[in-house]
């Protein structure tokens, strides 16, 4: 199956200025290689960042292609089981030395009332901002979801990540609300809105994307 972030907009503002970032065509290809394992290939296709200085009005733009991603996920409790483990490596095209790697442990629990609880702790060895080493980043996501109809589900998530980059530690904490619409048996459309809860997170983020299954 393929998962595509059609567009994402992040906005932050403080006394010094504003920062708006747009991402288009965020791609993830997931290929099943057994009943309980898959390989993932990803690429952040295009990013545009605009920073405006509030005092001078000067605008700085940055264009680029994001990181390429390779991951392997395996279920630990059989096909479609409630717990899996995933390992990944990512790198910036043209800067292979700036690679990062990490591990996730996705888990889900069915709750009464057709609710589902999802937990995803994560630990990364992330590339330093200056490109000359790596540091530890860690955190996780906890979410609660429920079907509103046969083809519509609603979810709320709390995500917290601590990044210990030597250039400056940051905490990205945010609350996300998402709506998933199963338009056809093989196509799902996703909408998400985030609210930042810490200085290291955008004030607001909006996303739209889809997931399509080939068979």
Buried (B, 14 or more C-beta within 10 A) or exposed (E): BBBBBBBBBBBBBEEEBBBBBBBBBBBBBBEEEEEBBBEBBBBBBBBBBEBBEEEEEEEEEEEEBBBBBBBBBEBEEEEEEBBBBBEBBBBBEEEEEBBBBBBBBBBBEEEEEEEBEBBBBBBBBBBBBEEEEBBEBBBBBBBBBEBEEEEEBBBEBBBBBBBEBEEEEBBBBBBBEBBBBBEEEEEBBBEBEBEBBEEBBBBBBBBBBBBBEEE
